[in-house]
């Protein structure tokens, strides 16, 4: 009986550990992408890559985050 309880407690600890790690990764993933509100509030800039006067790629990037934190 003791081995069964020990097994299920190990499974529970493993599940909780995986859940916490997944939550942290999800938080980092979603906070590192600019949202529509960030663009609207002027926290981002649009960088366009040109080759021979033709727009090849565009990327939305955050402005300097330290400066933005001091503004609010």
C-alpha positions in Angstrom: 0.0 0.0 0.0 2.9 2.3 0.9 4.4 1.9 -2.6 1.1 2.8 -4.3 0.8 6.0 -2.3 4.5 6.9 -3.0 4.0 6.2 -6.7 0.9 8.5 -7.0 2.6 11.2 -5.0 5.5 11.1 -7.4 3.1 11.3 -10.3 1.3 14.3 -8.7 4.6 16.1 -8.1 5.7 15.5 -11.7 2.4 16.7 -13.0 2.5 19.9 -10.9 6.2 20.5 -12.0 5.3 20.2 -15.6 2.3 22.5 -15.2 4.4 25.2 -13.5 7.1 25.0 -16.2 4.5 25.1 -19.0 2.8 28.2 -17.4 6.1 30.0 -17.2 7.0 29.2 -20.8 3.5 30.4 -21.9 3.9 33.7 -20.0 7.3 34.4 -21.6 6.0 33.5 -25.0 3.0 35.8 -24.9 4.7 38.7 -23.2 7.5 38.9 -25.7 5.2 39.5 -28.6 3.9 43.0 -29.3 0.1 43.2 -29.0 -2.3 45.5 -30.9 -2.4 47.8 -27.8 1.4 48.1 -27.8 1.3 49.3 -31.4 -1.6 51.7 -30.7 0.2 53.2 -27.7 3.4 53.8 -29.7 5.5 51.2 -27.8 6.7 49.6 -31.1 8.4 50.5 -34.3 8.1 48.9 -37.8 11.4 47.9 -39.3 11.3 47.2 -43.1 14.0 45.4 -45.0 14.6 46.6 -48.6 16.5 45.0 -51.4 16.9 47.1 -54.5 14.1 49.4 -53.4 11.7 46.5 -52.9 10.3 45.8 -49.5 11.3 42.2 -48.6 10.4 41.9 -44.9 8.8 43.8 -42.1 9.1 43.3 -38.4 7.4 45.0 -35.5 9.9 45.5 -32.6 9.6 47.0 -29.2 11.2 50.4 -28.6 13.7 50.7 -25.7 11.9 48.9 -22.8 13.8 50.8 -20.1 12.6 54.1 -21.4 9.0 52.9 -21.7 9.0 51.7 -18.1 10.1 55.2 -16.9 7.4 56.9 -18.9 4.6 55.2 -17.0 
